[in-house]
Amino acid sequence: MSTDDQKNDQDKKTPWVQMANYAQLAIVFPAATLIGWFIGSAFDRWLHTSWLYIVGLIVGIIAGFVELIRTASANK
């Protein structure tokens, strides 16, 4: 698919479709954060530590921001 075809597809997106793409971030960002926290907490219980939940939380936040940037740059 050429860049002209991609641009035409982008122009065909209705405002509702674009709004839905951005609205998914309201779910993805908190979900990524919570999943990172849960995984970190599980590793804390498994390894008998008390700090890995913070690492999981940070990784989840980073994953949320990556998805935010990917969605924003795809909808230029």
N, C-alpha and C positions, 0 to 999 in steps of 0.2 A: 504494500500500500504506500503510495507516494505521499509526500508532505501536503500536496494540494488536496488529496482525498481526505487526509486526516483533518485538515483545516475545515473542509466542508462538513465533515461529520461533527466537528466541534460547533460550528455555526448552527447546525440543525438541532442542537440540544435546547429543549425548552427551558424556561426559567424554573419550572418545577423539577426537572431532572437535575439541574445544577444545584438547586436548593437541597434536594435529597442527597446529593453527593457531599455537600457540606454538613448536612444534618447527621450523616453517619459518624462524623467526628465527635458528636455529643455522646455517642455510644462507645466508639473505638478508644478514645483517649482514656476515659475512666476505666474501661474494661482492661486495657493494657496495664494500667497502673495497678489495679486490683490483682490481676493474674500474676504480675511480678511480685507483689507483696505476698500472695499465697504461696508461690513457689519458694520465695525466700524463707517464709515461715516454716514450710515443710522441711527445707534443708536445715533450719535451726533445730527443729525437733529431732531430725534424723542424726545430725552430727553433734547434738548437745552443745550448741553455741547460742549466742544471744545477739548477734550482729548481722547475720546474713539476710535477715528480712529487709534491712536498709539497702543492701546491695540489690536485692530483688526489686525493691521499690524504685530505685534509681534506674535500673535496667528497664522496668516497665514504663517509667516516665519518658525515657529516651525513645523507646519503641513508639509511644504515643506521639511524640514530636516528629519522629521520622514519618509516620503515617500522615500527620498534619501537613508536613512539607510536601510529601508525594501527592496528596490530594490537591493542595493549593497549586502546585506547579502543573498538574495535569489539566487543571481547569482555567488556564490562562486564556 
